[in-house]
Amino acid sequence: MSTVREDKLTRIKSLNPRALSYQLDYHINWWTLEKTLDYHRIWWNHTLIENGHNRRPHLTYLKDIDMAMQSLY
């Protein structure tokens, strides 16, 4: 039987399992995860600006992560 917290962790993992799964387990350090998300946000924006891509899908993806993170508290 899963807990609410485990379900929320599963939701975050499903957003980008390759980038975040190594940070997410049942003994997670929330401060570290928040700093990791900040790093990903900066990295995505820099990479997309540098390569001239349309940023909207990626900003939407980051908004989804932010919303999932807020639901954990």
N, C-alpha and C positions, 0 to 999 in steps of 0.2 A: 504494500500500500504506500503510495507516494505522498509526500507532504506538499503543502502549497509552495514551500520554498524550492523543493526539488522540481516541481512543475515549472516554476518561473526560471530556474536555471536551465531547464531543457529548452524553454522558449528562447532564451538568449543564445544558447548553443546553436539552435536551428537557424539563427540569423546569419551567422558566419562560422561554421564549425572549424574551418581550417585556421582562422585567425585567433579564435577565442577559446577553443576547447581546452587547450593546455593551461589556461588561466582559471578554468571553472571546475571546481570540485566541491565536496561537502565541507572542506576545511579552508574555504576561500578567504583571502585577505581582501576586504572590500576596498580599502584604500589603494592597494596595488592594482586592483581591477579598474578603478576609476582613473588612475594615472595611465594605465594601459589604453583605456578608451580615449583619453586625451591624446596620447601619442598616435593612435590610429587616425583620429580626426585630423590632426595636423599633417600626418603623412599623406592621407588621401588627398587633402586639399592641395598640398604642395605638388604631389605627383600629377594630379589632374590639371592644375594650372600650367605646370611645366609642359605637359603633353598636349594641351589645348583641347581636352575632352569636355564634353557637356557634363557639368558637375551635378546636375539635378538628381539623377538616380542614386548617386553615392551619398549626397546629402540626405536624401530620403532614408537610405539605409542607416545612416548614422542617427537620424532622428528616431528610427525604430529602436535602435540600441538604447538611446537615451530614455525612451519611454519604458522600455523593459527594465532598465536599471532603476528608474523611479519607482516602479511597481514592487521592487524588492524591499523597500523601506516601509 
